[in-house]
Structure formats: C-alpha cells, structure tokens
Amino acid sequence: MSGATQVLTTLSWLLIAVVITPVIWFVIQPYLRGWSRAERRAANLLHDMLTPEQCRQLLWHGYLEVPSPSSAGRVYRVPRTRGSFVQVMENGKAVIASVCSLLNAFLMPM
C-alpha cells in the first residue's frame, strides 16, 4: 500500500468516526445521565424528529436554529438547557434575546 493510500484510508476512517460519534453519543447519553424512562423516550422522539445535521448542531453548539416560516432572514435559536431563552436572530444578529420557551424543559431534558 502506498503512503498516499494509507493517508486517504486514515482520513476516511477519521471522517466516519467524526460523523458517527455525535449520533452514538445522542443515543447513549440518556442512559449515562440516569434519565427516567419518560425522559429517554422524549430524547429518542427528539432524535427521530431531527435531521442528523440538526442533531449535531444541538449536541455540538447546544442550540438548534429554526428558520422562521414567515420572515426571511429570521432564525430562532432554541437552546438545549433548561431555563434558557430562545433568541431571535436576524441576519446573524440577536434582535430579541429573551423569548421565553416553556416547552424547552419538556422537549430537551438535561
């Protein structure tokens, strides 16, 4: 095997590991944190509803960006943690930084 082939093989496995790790962590996390059965079911439902990219964003950045259906350029940044507020972003800048999210505690248990 040539040196270039070994490097490409190593990079391919590294890329696969980087893509798969957040998904595995998202599935295993509820069991490691000692969540109740209902919290695990909620986390599994959330995982089923989100795309892989949204799961990675939620896991890595701690929030999910949801584009506004009515305003172009507006994005709602929904945090993962309890007690946090949803930010309203327009063109990359926070316009309203304290929209209350009561469902946040129920949808994304920590």
Secondary structure, 3 states (H helix, E strand, C coil): CCHHHHHHHHHHHHHHHHHHHHHHHHHHHHHHCCCCHHHHHHHHHHHHHCCHHHHHHHHHHCEEEEECCCCCCEEEEEECCCCCCEEEEECCEEEEEEECCCCHHHHCCC
